[in-house]
Amino acid sequence: MMPRHGVSLVLGAAALLLGLVSLSTGVAPLPMGEAVAGIFEREPGPAALILRELRLPRALLALLVGATLGLSGAVLQGLMRNPLAEPGVTGISGMAALGAVLAFYFGLANVLPYAVPLGGIAGAFLGAWLLYRLGGPAGDVQTLILAGVAISSFAAAATAMALNLAPNPYAVIEIVFWLLGSVADRSLRDVALALPPIVVGVAVLATTARALDALSLGADVARSLGHDLAATRRRVIVGTALSVGAAVSVAGSIGFVGLVVPHLLRPLVGAEPGRLLLPSALGGAVLLTLADIVTRLLPPDRELKLGVMTALIGAPFFLVLALRQGRLAA
């Protein structure tokens, strides 16, 4: 087991490096030094404009969204004391997507700049609250899966109904592609809209580290150590809703990052949930940025959406993990 700070330093350096690689990767590759210099040009040429308007927002959002999903997955697993908890699996991302789709459907996105992020946050908040009420803070694997399936099914059905009733077929196509998950073709305005709620949500989630460590020893032990578990659960719900809701509203549905990253890093930093939060955030940024770079290495006319890429990675991982949990419970 490596020291936690050593793991975090390695992951932070990897995230920074991959962010620079993301700036230099595209249809017209650029040397890394030239890509960085182009961002700071006072009189930007065509290449610098492409960097500022397309590649820089894409790299920033991949890092932000990945960090949000990795951190929220680690926090939910610590709160639920369940290795299968994750925003996508538990339905929180689906509910956030539903809230954002409703903002599109009712035309609020054309009137209010913050309508889509607010819709995503409201949907994520409702999803997190339903998960807690249905699955409970210490629900077993089966209960958590059933609660997540119920929430995800409702979100998918409501989203499909909104798409089915949408009067504009072009809007339907746009929403469907958005739901597949991507950070491509985003602008610095999207970064500015998503950044404040993500930062606040991440800060709220970070305050739960000590309580999650105590909770891993049992609810009674956590209470005896002076932790207010009800307040901790409220912070988790609010922090997850703000961060995941904003991330989904700008990048669409991107699943399994919060499931895969904590499990890959847990053997390196230990089983304490608090020790896992920062590495999971950095690991999520690394994984999502790397996946986004890979999607750009494919032929331009066949570029995979980022949500499809993470699902191809995460779905088999989830299946193996569920089978392993079933064998341990038997």
LUMTIVO-8595 format. One record per residue (C-alpha): residue in three letters; x, y, z; residue number from 1. Coordinates in steps of 0.05 Angstrom, whole numbers, plus 32768, in hexadecimal, padded with zeros to 4 digits. Example, Ala and Ser with C-alpha at 12.3 -4.5 7.8 and 13.67 -1.06 7.14 Angstrom:
2
SITE residu   c1   c2   c3 num
SITE    Ala 80F6 7FA6 809C   1
SITE    Ser 8111 7FEB 808F   2
END
This chain:
330
SITE residu   c1   c2   c3 num
SITE    Met 8000 8000 8000   1
SITE    Met 801E 8043 7FEB   2
SITE    Pro 801A 8081 8016   3
SITE    Arg 7FDA 80A7 8006   4
SITE    His 7FFF 80E7 7FF4   5
SITE    Gly 802D 80C1 7FC6   6
SITE    Val 7FF1 80A4 7FA0   7
SITE    Ser 7FD1 80E9 7F9C   8
SITE    Leu 8011 810A 7F82   9
SITE    Val 8018 80D5 7F4C  10
SITE    Leu 7FCF 80DB 7F37  11
SITE    Gly 7FD2 8127 7F39  12
SITE    Ala 800F 8127 7F0B  13
SITE    Ala 7FED 80F6 7EDD  14
SITE    Ala 7FAE 8121 7EDA  15
SITE    Leu 7FD8 815F 7EC9  16
SITE    Leu 7FFF 8139 7E94  17
SITE    Leu 7FC0 811C 7E74  18
SITE    Gly 7FA0 8161 7E75  19
SITE    Leu 7FDB 817B 7E4B  20
SITE    Val 7FD7 813E 7E1E  21
SITE    Ser 7F8D 814D 7E14  22
SITE    Leu 7F9E 8194 7DFD  23
SITE    Ser 7FCE 8179 7DC9  24
SITE    Thr 7FA1 8140 7DB0  25
SITE    Gly 7F6E 8148 7D78  26
SITE    Val 7F64 8147 7D2D  27
SITE    Ala 7F9F 8175 7D27  28
SITE    Pro 7FD2 815F 7D5D  29
SITE    Leu 7FFE 8194 7D7C  30
SITE    Pro 803F 818F 7DA3  31
SITE    Met 8030 8195 7DEE  32
SITE    Gly 805A 81D4 7DF6  33
SITE    Glu 8038 81F6 7DBB  34
SITE    Ala 7FF4 81E3 7DD6  35
SITE    Val 8002 8202 7E19  36
SITE    Ala 8020 8241 7DFA  37
SITE    Gly 7FE4 8249 7DCD  38
SITE    Ile 7FB5 8251 7E08  39
SITE    Phe 7FDB 828F 7E20  40
SITE    Glu 7FE4 82B2 7DDD  41
SITE    Arg 7FCD 82FA 7DDF  42
SITE    Glu 7FB9 82FB 7D96  43
SITE    Pro 7FA2 82B3 7D8A  44
SITE    Gly 7FA5 8295 7D45  45
SITE    Pro 7F79 825D 7D2C  46
SITE    Ala 7F9E 8227 7D52  47
SITE    Ala 7F9B 824E 7D93  48
SITE    Leu 7F51 825B 7D8A  49
SITE    Ile 7F45 8210 7D81  50
SITE    Leu 7F6C 8203 7DC1  51
SITE    Arg 7F47 8237 7DEA  52
SITE    Glu 7F01 822C 7DD0  53
SITE    Leu 7F00 81E0 7DC7  54
SITE    Arg 7F3A 81BA 7DE5  55
SITE    Leu 7F44 81E1 7E26  56
SITE    Pro 7EFB 81DA 7E3B  57
SITE    Arg 7EFC 8191 7E28  58
SITE    Ala 7F3A 8183 7E52  59
SITE    Leu 7F20 81AB 7E8D  60
SITE    Leu 7EDD 8189 7E8D  61
SITE    Ala 7EFB 8143 7E87  62
SITE    Leu 7F25 8151 7EC5  63
SITE    Leu 7EEB 8172 7EEC  64
SITE    Val 7EB6 813E 7EDB  65
SITE    Gly 7EE5 8104 7EE6  66
SITE    Ala 7EFB 811F 7F2A  67
SITE    Thr 7EB2 812A 7F3E  68
SITE    Leu 7E9C 80E4 7F2B  69
SITE    Gly 7ED9 80C3 7F4C  70
SITE    Leu 7ED0 80E9 7F8D  71
SITE    Ser 7E84 80DF 7F90  72
SITE    Gly 7E8C 8095 7F84  73
SITE    Ala 7EBE 808F 7FBE  74
SITE    Val 7E90 80B7 7FEC  75
SITE    Leu 7E52 808F 7FDB  76
SITE    Gln 7E77 804D 7FE5  77
SITE    Gly 7E8F 8066 8029  78
SITE    Leu 7E4A 807E 803F  79
SITE    Met 7E25 8040 8027  80
SITE    Arg 7E5E 8012 803D  81
SITE    Asn 7E51 7FF0 7FFB  82
SITE    Pro 7E83 7FE7 7FC2  83
SITE    Leu 7E4E 7FEC 7F8D  84
SITE    Ala 7E39 8033 7F9D  85
SITE    Glu 7E47 8065 7F64  86
SITE    Pro 7E20 809F 7F46  87
SITE    Gly 7E12 807A 7F04  88
SITE    Val 7E01 8036 7F22  89
SITE    Thr 7DD6 8054 7F59  90
SITE    Gly 7DAD 807E 7F2A  91
SITE    Ile 7DC6 80C3 7F41  92
SITE    Ser 7DE5 80D2 7EFD  93
SITE    Gly 7DA5 80BB 7EDA  94
SITE    Met 7D7A 80E9 7F04  95
SITE    Ala 7DAB 8122 7EF7  96
SITE    Ala 7DA5 8115 7EAD  97
SITE    Leu 7D59 8115 7EB3  98
SITE    Gly 7D5A 8159 7ED5  99
SITE    Ala 7D87 8175 7E9E 100
SITE    Val 7D5B 8157 7E67 101
SITE    Leu 7D1D 8176 7E86 102
SITE    Ala 7D40 81BA 7E84 103
SITE    Phe 7D4C 81AE 7E3A 104
SITE    Tyr 7D06 8193 7E2E 105
SITE    Phe 7CE2 81CF 7E4D 106
SITE    Gly 7D0F 8201 7E2A 107
SITE    Leu 7D2D 821C 7E6A 108
SITE    Ala 7D73 8213 7E4F 109
SITE    Asn 7D66 824A 7E1C 110
SITE    Val 7D4D 827A 7E51 111
SITE    Leu 7D77 826F 7E8F 112
SITE    Pro 7DC3 8262 7E89 113
SITE    Tyr 7DC2 8238 7EC8 114
SITE    Ala 7D83 8210 7EB7 115
SITE    Val 7DA8 81D1 7EA1 116
SITE    Pro 7DD8 81CF 7EDD 117
SITE    Leu 7D9F 81DD 7F0D 118
SITE    Gly 7D75 81A6 7EED 119
SITE    Gly 7DAF 8176 7EF3 120
SITE    Ile 7DBB 8188 7F3C 121
SITE    Ala 7D71 8181 7F4D 122
SITE    Gly 7D6E 813D 7F2B 123
SITE    Ala 7DAE 8125 7F4E 124
SITE    Phe 7D94 813D 7F91 125
SITE    Leu 7D53 8116 7F88 126
SITE    Gly 7D7A 80D8 7F71 127
SITE    Ala 7DA9 80DB 7FAD 128
SITE    Trp 7D6F 80E4 7FDD 129
SITE    Leu 7D48 80AB 7FBF 130
SITE    Leu 7D85 807E 7FC1 131
SITE    Tyr 7D8F 808B 800B 132
SITE    Arg 7D45 8081 801B 133
SITE    Leu 7D3F 8041 7FF2 134
SITE    Gly 7D83 8022 7FFE 135
SITE    Gly 7D93 803D 8043 136
SITE    Pro 7DD7 8050 805D 137
SITE    Ala 7DE9 8008 806B 138
SITE    Gly 7DC0 7FE4 8037 139
SITE    Asp 7DDC 7FA2 801D 140
SITE    Val 7DF3 7F97 7FD6 141
SITE    Gln 7DB0 7F7D 7FBE 142
SITE    Thr 7D8A 7FB7 7FDC 143
SITE    Leu 7DB9 7FEA 7FBE 144
SITE    Ile 7DB6 7FCB 7F79 145
SITE    Leu 7D6A 7FC8 7F7B 146
SITE    Ala 7D65 8010 7F92 147
SITE    Gly 7D96 8026 7F5C 148
SITE    Val 7D71 7FFE 7F26 149
SITE    Ala 7D2F 801D 7F3C 150
SITE    Ile 7D4A 8064 7F3A 151
SITE    Ser 7D6F 8059 7EF8 152
SITE    Ser 7D32 803A 7ED8 153
SITE    Phe 7D06 8073 7EED 154
SITE    Ala 7D38 80A6 7ED3 155
SITE    Ala 7D40 8081 7E91 156
SITE    Ala 7CF5 807A 7E88 157
SITE    Ala 7CE8 80C4 7E97 158
SITE    Thr 7D20 80D9 7E69 159
SITE    Ala 7D05 80AC 7E31 160
SITE    Met 7CC0 80CA 7E3B 161
SITE    Ala 7CDC 8111 7E35 162
SITE    Leu 7D00 80FD 7DF5 163
SITE    Asn 7CC2 80DA 7DDA 164
SITE    Leu 7C96 8117 7DE5 165
SITE    Ala 7CC9 814A 7DCD 166
SITE    Pro 7CAB 8170 7D91 167
SITE    Asn 7CED 817F 7D70 168
SITE    Pro 7D12 8142 7D52 169
SITE    Tyr 7D53 8168 7D4D 170
SITE    Ala 7D51 8178 7D98 171
SITE    Val 7D45 812E 7DA5 172
SITE    Ile 7D84 811B 7D7E 173
SITE    Glu 7DAD 8150 7DA3 174
SITE    Ile 7D94 8138 7DE7 175
SITE    Val 7DA2 80EF 7DD6 176
SITE    Phe 7DE9 80FE 7DC2 177
SITE    Trp 7DF1 8128 7E01 178
SITE    Leu 7DD8 80EE 7E2C 179
SITE    Leu 7E0F 80C1 7E10 180
SITE    Gly 7E41 80EB 7E37 181
SITE    Ser 7E78 8116 7E1A 182
SITE    Val 7EA4 8153 7E29 183
SITE    Ala 7EAF 8162 7DDF 184
SITE    Asp 7E96 81A3 7DC1 185
SITE    Arg 7E90 81C5 7E04 186
SITE    Ser 7EA4 820D 7E11 187
SITE    Leu 7EC3 8234 7E4A 188
SITE    Arg 7E7C 824B 7E59 189
SITE    Asp 7E6A 8203 7E69 190
SITE    Val 7EA7 81FF 7E97 191
SITE    Ala 7E91 8240 7EB9 192
SITE    Leu 7E4A 8225 7EC4 193
SITE    Ala 7E60 81E2 7EE0 194
SITE    Leu 7E9C 81F8 7F09 195
SITE    Pro 7E7A 821D 7F44 196
SITE    Pro 7E4A 81E4 7F58 197
SITE    Ile 7E80 81B0 7F4D 198
SITE    Val 7EB1 81D4 7F7A 199
SITE    Val 7E7D 81DE 7FB0 200
SITE    Gly 7E65 8196 7FAC 201
SITE    Val 7EAC 817A 7FAE 202
SITE    Ala 7EBC 81A6 7FEA 203
SITE    Val 7E7E 818C 800E 204
SITE    Leu 7E90 8144 7FFF 205
SITE    Ala 7ED7 814E 8017 206
SITE    Thr 7EBC 8161 805D 207
SITE    Thr 7EA0 811B 8066 208
SITE    Ala 7EE4 80F7 8067 209
SITE    Arg 7EEB 80EE 80B2 210
SITE    Ala 7EA2 80DB 80BC 211
SITE    Leu 7EA8 80A6 8085 212
SITE    Asp 7EE6 808A 80A6 213
SITE    Ala 7EBF 8084 80E8 214
SITE    Leu 7E82 8067 80C5 215
SITE    Ser 7EAC 802F 80A7 216
SITE    Leu 7EB3 8015 80EF 217
SITE    Gly 7E67 8015 80F8 218
SITE    Ala 7E31 8048 8104 219
SITE    Asp 7E34 8040 8150 220
SITE    Val 7E7F 804C 8151 221
SITE    Ala 7E77 8089 8124 222
SITE    Arg 7E43 80A7 8153 223
SITE    Ser 7E6F 8098 8190 224
SITE    Leu 7EA7 80BF 816F 225
SITE    Gly 7E7A 80FB 816A 226
SITE    His 7E65 80F9 8121 227
SITE    Asp 7E1F 810E 810D 228
SITE    Leu 7E0E 80D9 80DA 229
SITE    Ala 7DCE 80FC 80C4 230
SITE    Ala 7DF6 813B 80B5 231
SITE    Thr 7E2A 8112 8090 232
SITE    Arg 7DF4 80F2 8064 233
SITE    Arg 7DD7 8137 8055 234
SITE    Arg 7E1C 8150 8040 235
SITE    Val 7E26 8114 8013 236
SITE    Ile 7DE3 811F 7FF2 237
SITE    Val 7DEE 816A 7FE8 238
SITE    Gly 7E36 8162 7FD1 239
SITE    Thr 7E26 812A 7FA1 240
SITE    Ala 7DEA 8150 7F85 241
SITE    Leu 7E12 818F 7F78 242
SITE    Ser 7E50 816F 7F5A 243
SITE    Val 7E32 8135 7F34 244
SITE    Gly 7DF6 815E 7F1D 245
SITE    Ala 7E22 8194 7F00 246
SITE    Ala 7E51 8161 7EE1 247
SITE    Val 7E19 813B 7EBF 248
SITE    Ser 7DF7 817C 7EA8 249
SITE    Val 7E35 818F 7E80 250
SITE    Ala 7E50 814B 7E6B 251
SITE    Gly 7E14 811D 7E68 252
SITE    Ser 7E10 80D8 7E87 253
SITE    Ile 7E55 80BB 7E94 254
SITE    Gly 7E52 807D 7EBF 255
SITE    Phe 7E7F 804D 7EE5 256
SITE    Val 7EB8 807D 7EF3 257
SITE    Gly 7EA4 8082 7F3C 258
SITE    Leu 7EA0 8036 7F40 259
SITE    Val 7EE2 8023 7F1E 260
SITE    Val 7F11 8058 7F3A 261
SITE    Pro 7F07 804C 7F85 262
SITE    His 7F0F 8001 7F7C 263
SITE    Leu 7F4F 8009 7F55 264
SITE    Leu 7F6D 8038 7F89 265
SITE    Arg 7F54 8017 7FC9 266
SITE    Pro 7F8D 7FE3 7FCA 267
SITE    Leu 7FBF 801D 7FC4 268
SITE    Val 7FA5 804B 7FFB 269
SITE    Gly 7F80 801D 802A 270
SITE    Ala 7F37 8010 803A 271
SITE    Glu 7F29 804F 8062 272
SITE    Pro 7EF7 8079 803A 273
SITE    Gly 7F16 80BB 804F 274
SITE    Arg 7F5A 80A7 8034 275
SITE    Leu 7F3A 8095 7FF1 276
SITE    Leu 7F17 80D7 7FE2 277
SITE    Leu 7F50 8101 7FC5 278
SITE    Pro 7F70 80C7 7F9E 279
SITE    Ser 7F2B 80B5 7F81 280
SITE    Ala 7F1F 80FC 7F69 281
SITE    Leu 7F64 80FE 7F48 282
SITE    Gly 7F5B 80B7 7F2D 283
SITE    Gly 7F18 80C9 7F0F 284
SITE    Ala 7F37 8105 7EEC 285
SITE    Val 7F6E 80D9 7ED0 286
SITE    Leu 7F3E 80A2 7EB8 287
SITE    Leu 7F0C 80D0 7E96 288
SITE    Thr 7F42 80FB 7E75 289
SITE    Leu 7F65 80BD 7E5C 290
SITE    Ala 7F23 80A1 7E41 291
SITE    Asp 7F15 80E3 7E1E 292
SITE    Ile 7F5A 80E2 7DFE 293
SITE    Val 7F4E 809B 7DE5 294
SITE    Thr 7F0C 80AF 7DC5 295
SITE    Arg 7F31 80E4 7D9D 296
SITE    Leu 7F64 80B2 7D83 297
SITE    Leu 7F2C 808E 7D5E 298
SITE    Pro 7F19 80A3 7D17 299
SITE    Pro 7EF6 80E7 7D19 300
SITE    Asp 7EB6 80CC 7CF9 301
SITE    Arg 7EB2 8094 7D2C 302
SITE    Glu 7EC2 80B7 7D6E 303
SITE    Leu 7EA3 8093 7DA8 304
SITE    Lys 7E7D 80BB 7DDB 305
SITE    Leu 7EA0 80BE 7E1E 306
SITE    Gly 7E65 809E 7E43 307
SITE    Val 7E68 8063 7E14 308
SITE    Met 7EB3 805B 7E20 309
SITE    Thr 7EAC 805B 7E6C 310
SITE    Ala 7E71 802A 7E68 311
SITE    Leu 7E9A 7FFA 7E3F 312
SITE    Ile 7ED0 7FFC 7E75 313
SITE    Gly 7EA3 7FFF 7EB2 314
SITE    Ala 7E6B 7FCD 7EA2 315
SITE    Pro 7E98 7F8F 7EA1 316
SITE    Phe 7EBB 7FAA 7EE0 317
SITE    Phe 7E77 7FB1 7F02 318
SITE    Leu 7E63 7F6B 7EEE 319
SITE    Val 7EA3 7F4C 7F0A 320
SITE    Leu 7E9C 7F74 7F4A 321
SITE    Ala 7E53 7F60 7F53 322
SITE    Leu 7E65 7F16 7F48 323
SITE    Arg 7E9E 7F1B 7F7A 324
SITE    Gln 7E70 7F3C 7FAE 325
SITE    Gly 7E3D 7F04 7FA2 326
SITE    Arg 7E71 7ECF 7FAF 327
SITE    Leu 7E88 7EF2 7FEF 328
SITE    Ala 7E41 7EF7 8008 329
SITE    Ala 7E32 7EAD 7FF9 330
END
